Amino acid sequence: MKKNSLFFIFLILIIGMMVGTIMSLTIGALLPEGTVKDFFMLTKSFGWGVNENNWIEMGFLRFKTGMYIDVSILSSLGFLISWYILRYFK
């Protein structure tokens, strides 16, 4: 059995989340307004950098940081499917 690299594992999981996001956008475009569409389009954002005073100052260099990850039902489903598929690449 060969071991997968950490980069390969993260790549597969990120691709799964991207496929889930594409599924979410497709379902959002196809479904009419209502509870089901609201359920599939529900997202939660995790991250930092929302306030205006998050500058990092080092005297000669000043920059802002920030990163957000939006998690939805279908992106989580894509993540789980990619995790399941990843088990076959062991």
C-alpha positions in Angstrom: 0.0 0.0 0.0 1.3 3.4 -0.9 0.7 6.4 1.3 -0.8 9.5 -0.3 0.9 12.8 0.2 -0.7 15.5 2.3 -0.9 17.8 -0.7 -2.8 15.1 -2.7 -5.3 14.6 0.1 -6.0 18.3 0.5 -6.3 18.7 -3.3 -8.9 15.9 -3.5 -10.9 17.4 -0.5 -10.8 20.9 -2.0 -12.0 19.6 -5.4 -14.8 17.9 -3.6 -15.9 21.1 -1.9 -15.7 22.9 -5.2 -17.9 20.3 -6.9 -20.4 20.6 -3.9 -20.4 24.4 -4.5 -21.1 23.9 -8.2 -23.9 21.6 -7.3 -25.3 24.2 -4.8 -25.2 26.9 -7.5 -26.8 24.7 -10.1 -29.6 23.6 -7.7 -30.1 27.3 -6.7 -30.5 28.2 -10.3 -33.0 25.4 -11.1 -35.2 25.3 -8.0 -38.0 27.8 -7.6 -38.1 30.1 -4.6 -39.2 28.3 -1.4 -38.0 26.4 1.6 -36.1 23.7 -0.3 -34.1 26.3 -2.2 -33.4 28.2 1.0 -32.2 25.0 2.6 -29.7 24.2 -0.2 -28.5 27.8 -0.5 -27.9 28.2 3.3 -24.2 29.0 3.9 -22.1 29.7 7.0 -18.9 31.8 6.7 -15.8 31.0 8.8 -12.8 33.2 8.8 -11.2 36.4 9.9 -10.5 39.9 8.6 -14.0 41.5 8.8 -13.1 44.6 10.8 -11.3 47.5 9.3 -8.5 47.6 11.9 -6.9 44.3 11.1 -3.6 45.8 9.7 -0.4 44.1 10.5 2.3 46.8 10.8 6.0 46.0 10.9 7.4 49.5 10.6 8.4 49.4 6.9 5.6 47.0 5.8 1.9 47.2 6.5 -0.7 44.7 5.2 -4.1 43.3 5.9 -5.0 39.7 6.4 -8.2 37.9 5.9 -9.7 34.7 4.6 -13.2 33.2 4.6 -14.5 29.8 3.9 -18.2 29.5 3.0 -19.6 26.1 4.0 -23.0 24.9 2.6 -25.0 21.7 2.8 -23.9 20.6 -0.7 -20.3 21.6 -0.3 -20.2 19.5 2.9 -21.8 16.6 0.8 -19.1 17.1 -1.9 -16.4 17.0 0.8 -17.8 13.7 2.2 -18.1 12.1 -1.2 -14.5 13.1 -2.1 -13.3 11.7 1.3 -15.1 8.5 0.4 -13.5 8.4 -3.0 -10.1 9.2 -1.5 -10.3 5.9 0.4 -10.0 4.0 -2.9 -6.7 5.8 -3.8 -4.9 4.2 -0.8 
